[in-house]
Amino acid sequence: MPRALLLDAARTPFGSYRGGLSGVRVDDLAAMPITELLRRGRTRSDSALDPSTIDEVVYGNTNGAGEENRNVARMAGLLAGLPSTVPGMTVNRLCGSSGEALVQAARAIRSEEAELVLAGGVEGMSRAPFVMPRSERVLPDRLDVVSTAAGWRLVNPRMSPEWTVPLGSAAERAAEELGIGRTEMDEYALRSHRRAAAAWDAGVHDDFVFPLRDPRGITVRGDESVRTDTGMTKLGGLPPAFSAEGPVTVGNSAPLGDGAVAALVGSQQQADRMGVTPLGELLTGLTVACEPHRFALAPVTAIRKLLGRLNVDLAEVDLWEINEAFAALVLSVLRHLPDIPLERVNVHGGALAYGHPLGASFARVVIDLCRHLRQRGGGLGVASAGIGVGQAMAVAVRV
């Protein structure tokens, strides 16, 4: 059975909400990392990457209501200049969407249904449109406008109110049950910003993130949500975000944002043909589910199930990436899995600093895991993410 290898990857900087990338159409944003991968292929050799050999484009996206409607994977491929014969498919597993794209690409390679798949994801939360539900009345006396940027919308009244609480409230409740308080969350958030800032200063992301210029002439070179000037005093001064006196704030929650990620997933034969050293191997991935309001603890189940599938122990994992939707989530997972050493988790920071453009985030996490393992000489890595509506993903890689 062929191994599924990450052959190359590129991502845009992650722009802050209403920040430097908010002037870029979401479908154009989706095309940008594909264009960058094609550029790199041409740079290596005129024949290194033949776009017509790409079997499929698989992209994750959570919104689908704005400029990324009507299958953004297909639109991204066409806008990036791929041949019209390359099909595209968009998948939606909320925060795990781009991870799902990578997992599906890897399965296609291992099953020999494809040799080269372009997988990734996009989210343009700054440009998410407002929607209006259709009225039950022929002549309504009012129209409700709902933002599609994040969270529940047009909720089915048959859903349990407990299930449809904001994700921050759900993470807050899980953390409080474990005795995790505001100070611990803020300290973890500060750790993320400091590590992310240090990584950018050290050039860790230079071979992955490419600068881009938006239609307004604004050039964005790095992730806009990384705060070099924050500290415990600033974080401690922020008000609660989800309850009157709760510990979860905007400072210890991942900021919304805009961004896109793309990766080439292929066989060793493709790697040899392209003349590249793979970033790593996608070993396996899985998804679990639980009650929607318990989503913050679902990564615990996903990680345990993944390790069981691999027949390895926690101690055998060299690096961990746990997507930082909320500091409360990561800390809750680590409280349930105390044998995971903190010094091996999110070693260059996470979404609390980089930002969380939902449909692109988990691919960033998985690819960074491979890159960080390579910088340390290789090993086994596990990435996990809590997903809204009570799901979680876990993906294992080896470098």
Buried (B, 14 or more C-beta within 10 A) or exposed (E): EBBBBBBBBBBBBBBBBEBBBBBBBBBBBBBBBBBBBBEBBEEEEEEBBEBEBBBBBBBBBBBBBBBBBEBBBBBBBBBBEBEEEBBBBBBBBBBBBBBBBBBBBBBBBBEEEBBBBBBBBBBBBBBBBEBEEEEEEEEEEEEEEBEBBBEBEEEEEEEEEEBBBBBBBBBBBBBBEBEBEBEBBBBBBBBBBBBBBBBBEEEBBEEBBBEBEBEEEBEBEBBBBBBEEBEEEEBEEBEBBBBEEBBBBBBBBBBBBBBBBBBBBBBBEBBEBBEBEBBBBBBBBBBBBBBBBBBBBBBBBBBBBBBEBBEBEBEEBBBBBBBBBBBBBBBBBBBBBEEBEBEBBBBBBBBBBBBBBBBBBBBBBBBBBBBBBBEEEEBBBBBBBBBBBBBBBBBBBBB
